Amino acid sequence: MTPGHLTPAQTERGEEFRAFADRELAPHAARFDAEQAISRESIAALAEHGYLGSAVPAEHGGGGLGMVAYGLLAEEIGRACQSVRNFVAVEDMVIHSLLRWGSDAHRERWLGPLLGGAAVAAFALTEPTAGSDAGAVKTTARPDGGGYRIDGAKKWISFAQIADVFLVFADLGGKHTAFLVERDTPGLSVAPVTGLLGLRGSLLGDITLDGCAVPGDGIVGGPGLGLAFVASGALDLGRYSTACGAVGLAEACLRACATYAGERTQHGTEIRNHQLVQAVLADLVTDTTAARLLCHRAGLSRERGSVEAVNHTLMAKYRASTVAVRAASDAVQLHGANGVGEGAVQRHYRDAKVLEIIEGTTQIQQVLLGQYAARVGAR
């Protein structure tokens, strides 16, 4: 369902992304969920098509996508497999950080491998006691000779199990600072996290840093810039991806429900002819379309460098993630016993709830948007 207000080029790219997702990702999504791991083959396919770092300017080796088209990519990948969409988002968050805040040496060392799928990155911010309050990190860094030593723990880190490099956030003498830490650094260990509710293919891990030695040029963005600049910019991009991916999940639920309602017969007719089922379908198509339009507005704001881009992204993530949860719940309900079996809608139901938590919980979005609304209303 591509709205008519997209440009012909955006529509064409959207069709390309849809075909890729249907061919390369959707057939494997259930397996990734069951095995709790996406495949290296899927990572290679993403890289081959230029879908890692796709918004990076061409002069830096990326795909040069505009933000609206980037949102279309996130939507289609999210429709097929949320774990893979999460992988693309995490890679892009680290790539964005290196491109914007990294040194020439950082970019020379890591951009090519990350864009080409030869290396995997992880965004290591969350801690056992620091989630929404990202500024409360307890991981510390201290000067050591010409470099630094990092001690602490990170939790729920996506793709930590396979990451080659970690963007680690730590307190450096009272200054929130970002560091690049390579996987083979002595003192760094990763414990797999399994049994998740959703996004089960995201290969999460808990990270322990015990005196990890980082060279003097390992800082990204400079001391004190870790939270306000490096993390905030990356999280804003991840939030946009999550919003668009949530639209994709809602679209998947809509398609599943429309198909099932036309095949399932009860009381002598297809259930799509029952008014209560029609009400569910009406809400699904309307809510999904509305959330998609919010994402497109956010993408356009980001392309134009609007001062409202952050707030438009917050709105898109807030509404799209809540729409995804409702769409998935309705899809399970409409499918009845079939909805709680091995079909896709039960996976969508589990994944949808995670989308309300990552990149800023629904409640955090409400707080921020409530403050924004108060400012706008007072003008």
Order of alpha helices (4+ residues) and beta strands (2+ residues): alpha-alpha-alpha-alpha-alpha-alpha-beta-beta-beta-beta-beta-beta-beta-beta-alpha-beta-beta-alpha-alpha-alpha-alpha
